[in-house]
Amino acid sequence: MSYVGRGVTDGEVGGGGDLEAGAFGTWVTQMRESIDGDHGADVPCGTCTACCTSSQFIHITPDETETLAHIPKALLFPAPRLPEGHVLMPYNERGHCPMLIDFECSIYAHRPMTCRTYDCRIFPAAGLKIDEPDKRLIAAQAQRWRFQYPSTGDETLHHAVTAAGSFLRDHVEMLEEIGLPTNTTQLAVLAVEFHDLFIDQHDDGTATTVRLPDVQGVRVELTRRVDARRRR
């Protein structure tokens, strides 16, 4: 997120018209780099604090020492099924991040990587809608984004990401067997991360057409990539 400011109400989120999301191909490249941890997401949030006020647990890794130094230890607890040192920061009784004070992030310069990489454009990119009632503000803001398609390659990439989103949504049992989370946010992230399995490419790497791979092929490739990630 690029800015956190005054709180946004139900009436304001989703009621301000369309938002420019940028060229799809450029966004996908930057989002994949963000997922890989190369940098944070650059989201034109304006005054929106929907993601900070939607009952979300914030994952913090052991190497985020600067972040951990600015959060009271009493607010953190061990992250289930993750190695020692990985922690979660829960939301408060209002469903707000406890570090959000007067609708401003009190540790913005030291905020967790989870916050730095969060981008609600990922939902319209993957063609997935959030249906959790406590995340209605995110859902309303996400539906306002409109991507641009300066080339046919941008359109093909978007079709591939939405094909990946639909495929993953319809095969959550496969993801659970591999050990991957299956909430809407994680499905959207996976759709961006693994959309290349759903496209045919030219030798120069540009996308040509969308294809639907077989389930077993996706299972094998996802397992291979996840295992490689866990060995890092």
N, C-alpha and C positions, 0 to 999 in steps of 0.2 A: 504494500500500500504506500502511496506517495504522501498521504496527509490524513490526519485524524483531527476532526474538529467538533463542532456543535452536534449534539444528537439529532437524529432524524426520526420523525414519527411515522406511523403507518400511513398517514395521509400524504406525507411528503414523498416517501419512497415509492417509486413506480408511477408517480403522478406528474413528473416533470418532463415527459416526452422522451424521445429517443436519445441515446448516448452513442457517440462515435467510438467504436471499439478498435479502429485501426485496420490496416490491411491484414487479412487472415494469415497469409504465409509468413509475414514478418512476426505476427503475434505468436504463431505456433513455434517458430524457431526460438524466440525469446522465452516462451513458456517452458519449453523442453530444457533450455539452459537453466532456468530457474528451478525446475524440478530436480535437475542434476546437482544443484547447489552452487552453480557458477556465479549467481547473483540473485538479488531479490527481484520480485515482479514490480514493474512500473505501471501502477494502476491509477488512472485519473479519478481518484475517489471523491474529490471535492470535500463536502462536509459530511458525507455518508459514513455512519458508524455501524452499519447493519451487521457486519461480521463480528463486531466487538460486543454486540448486544443480543446474540442469537443462541445462547446456551451451548457454547462450544468449548470442548476441552482443548487446551493448548499443549502440544508436545514440545518438550525442550530436551535437546541432546546433551550428553556430558561435556562436549567440547564448547558449548555456548557459555563459557565461564563469565563473560561480561554481563550477559543477560541474567544468569543465575545470581550474580552478585547484587543485582538490583531488585530481586523478588524475595520477599520474606519466605524463609524455609517452611514456615507453617502453612503456606499456601500450596505446597507441592507434595505430591505423593508418587510412589514408584509406578511407572507405566507397565500395565499388565503385558506379559508375553514378550517383553523387550529386555535386552541385556541390562545389567546393573548400571545405574547412573542415569538412565533415561527416565524422565519424570513427566508428569502431567500437571498443569495448572487448571483447576476447575473453575467454573463460573459461580457467581454469587447467587443469592436468593432471588435476584431480579433477572437472572439469566445473562448478566453482564460480566465481562472480564473484570476481575478485581483490581486490575491496574488502570482501569478506565475511571478517571476522576473528573466529575463535572463534564462528562462526555468528551474528554481529551485523554489521550494516552499519556500516562505519567512517566513512562519509561520509553518514549518513542525512539530516542536515539539508541536505545539498548534493547529494543523489542526482540522477541524470539524469531528465529528463522521461519517458523510456521506462519507468523504474521507477515513477515517480509515477502513470502512467496504466495500468499493467498491472493487469488484473483477470481472474482465471481464471473468473469467472462468465460470461465471454463465450462459453465453449465450450458449456455447457448451454443458454445463451440461443439460440445459433445451431444447436443440435442436432448439433454436430460433435464427434467424439472424436479425441483426440490418439493417434496410433499410433506415434510415435517412441519407441524403447526408452529413450533417455536423458532423456525427459520423462515417465517413468512417475509420478513424484511429483506433477507438475502434473495429470496425467490422473486420478490417484486423488483428489486434493483437489477437482478440478472436479466430479466426479460426486457429491460430497456436497451440493452447493448445491441448495436447494429454493426456488423463487420463490413469492410469494403473488399472488393474483389478486382484489383487492377489487372489481373490476368486470369486465363482459364486455369492456370496452375493453382491459384488461390481457391477457386471453386472446387477443383478436384480434391485438394487437401481438406477442405471443410466437409465434403461428402465422405471422405475416408474417416475423419474423426467421428462424424455422426454414425457411420456404419460401425465403427469400433464401439461407440457408446451403446448402440442398440444390441450388438452382439454380446458385450459384457453384461449388460442388464439381463439378457435372456439366458445367460449361463453363469449365474452367480454361484451355483453349486461347484462349478469347476474352480472358480477363484477361491472358494472356501477350502477346497481340497489342497490347493497349492499353498494356502496360508495367507491369502491376501484379503484385506478388508473389503467389504462390499456395500458400505453406505454410499449415498449418491455422490458425495464429494470425491470419495476415492475412486468410484467408477469413472467419473469425469476425468480425474487425473490420469488414470490408466488409459483411457481412450486417447488422450493427447500423447502420452508416453509411448504407446504401442500402436499408433495409427499406421505406422509404416507396414504393418502386417496386412493391411487392407488396401494397399495400392500397388500397382505395377509402375515401374519407373524406367525412364530412359537411362542410357549409360552415364549421362551427366548428372543423374540424381533427381531430375525434375519429374514430378508426378504426371502420369498420363491418365490412367483409368482406375476406378475403384473395383476391387474384387472381394469376394466373400470366401475366405479360406475355410478349410474344414476344421471342425472343433478339435480333433486330435492334434492337428498341426499347430493350432494356437496354443493348446495346452503344453505341448513340448517346448515351444519357443518361449512362452511365458515362464515356464519352470526353469529353463536354462538361464534366462536373463535375471530372474529373481535370485537364483542360486549364486550367480556371479556377483550380483549386488551385495548379497549378504556376506560374501567372502572378502569384500573390500576392507 
